[in-house]
Amino acid sequence: MMLSSDLVDELHMLLLFDPANTQEGLKVHSTAEPSSVSAAQRLFEKGLITQPDGGYLTGLGQDAAEHAQALITILTSGGTEP
């Protein structure tokens, strides 16, 4: 499966959230990059964030952000499984 630029933008947006802090949200301003504005809208439509311009992670969004963070950690750690 190839990752589309839309999915990469959505992953990038998820990585901006801190899944350990449910009180911290994001605001994507209308002057932001169009790809960021669109990614936030898609994440909202998928039920991962609370507002079309950011807001907070939903329960599903928190799970997704935790998995995204874990994947980035695995891919950038350079470690190998014994």
C-alpha positions as a Python dict, from the first residue, in 0.01 Angstrom:
ca = {
    (1, 'M'): (0, 0, 0),
    (2, 'M'): (136, 337, -99),
    (3, 'L'): (73, 632, 130),
    (4, 'S'): (-103, 914, -48),
    (5, 'S'): (-2, 1271, 24),
    (6, 'D'): (-338, 1313, 202),
    (7, 'L'): (-258, 1028, 441),
    (8, 'V'): (91, 1165, 504),
    (9, 'D'): (-62, 1506, 583),
    (10, 'E'): (-310, 1342, 822),
    (11, 'L'): (-32, 1148, 996),
    (12, 'H'): (171, 1467, 1029),
    (13, 'M'): (-129, 1641, 1186),
    (14, 'L'): (-180, 1353, 1432),
    (15, 'L'): (187, 1373, 1531),
    (16, 'L'): (138, 1737, 1633),
    (17, 'F'): (-94, 1627, 1914),
    (18, 'D'): (34, 1504, 2249),
    (19, 'P'): (-173, 1192, 2317),
    (20, 'A'): (-56, 1196, 2680),
    (21, 'N'): (-218, 1537, 2738),
    (22, 'T'): (-591, 1535, 2662),
    (23, 'Q'): (-620, 1900, 2767),
    (24, 'E'): (-392, 2019, 2486),
    (25, 'G'): (-551, 2083, 2148),
    (26, 'L'): (-457, 2240, 1817),
    (27, 'K'): (-598, 2524, 1611),
    (28, 'V'): (-538, 2516, 1236),
    (29, 'H'): (-585, 2872, 1116),
    (30, 'S'): (-735, 2949, 778),
    (31, 'T'): (-400, 3102, 679),
    (32, 'A'): (-218, 2770, 736),
    (33, 'E'): (-96, 2558, 448),
    (34, 'P'): (-396, 2432, 250),
    (35, 'S'): (-275, 2074, 303),
    (36, 'S'): (-293, 2124, 682),
    (37, 'V'): (-640, 2279, 664),
    (38, 'S'): (-761, 1987, 450),
    (39, 'A'): (-595, 1728, 673),
    (40, 'A'): (-768, 1869, 980),
    (41, 'Q'): (-1104, 1862, 801),
    (42, 'R'): (-1053, 1497, 699),
    (43, 'L'): (-949, 1396, 1052),
    (44, 'F'): (-1264, 1564, 1184),
    (45, 'E'): (-1478, 1381, 927),
    (46, 'K'): (-1316, 1053, 1033),
    (47, 'G'): (-1397, 1123, 1398),
    (48, 'L'): (-1037, 1162, 1514),
    (49, 'I'): (-1054, 1528, 1624),
    (50, 'T'): (-1336, 1734, 1771),
    (51, 'Q'): (-1341, 2032, 1533),
    (52, 'P'): (-1290, 2076, 1158),
    (53, 'D'): (-1004, 2317, 1234),
    (54, 'G'): (-837, 2112, 1505),
    (55, 'G'): (-972, 2103, 1855),
    (56, 'Y'): (-890, 1800, 2066),
    (57, 'L'): (-833, 1433, 1997),
    (58, 'T'): (-1135, 1209, 2033),
    (59, 'G'): (-1090, 868, 2196),
    (60, 'L'): (-1028, 716, 1854),
    (61, 'G'): (-796, 1004, 1767),
    (62, 'Q'): (-598, 950, 2085),
    (63, 'D'): (-551, 583, 1993),
    (64, 'A'): (-444, 681, 1640),
    (65, 'A'): (-200, 945, 1769),
    (66, 'E'): (-46, 695, 2014),
    (67, 'H'): (1, 441, 1735),
    (68, 'A'): (145, 706, 1503),
    (69, 'Q'): (392, 813, 1772),
    (70, 'A'): (490, 450, 1836),
    (71, 'L'): (545, 386, 1465),
    (72, 'I'): (767, 692, 1429),
    (73, 'T'): (966, 584, 1735),
    (74, 'I'): (1016, 235, 1591),
    (75, 'L'): (1114, 363, 1247),
    (76, 'T'): (1357, 624, 1376),
    (77, 'S'): (1516, 426, 1660),
    (78, 'G'): (1752, 233, 1436),
    (79, 'G'): (1732, -60, 1674),
    (80, 'T'): (1685, -417, 1564),
    (81, 'E'): (1477, -693, 1714),
    (82, 'P'): (1690, -974, 1860),
}
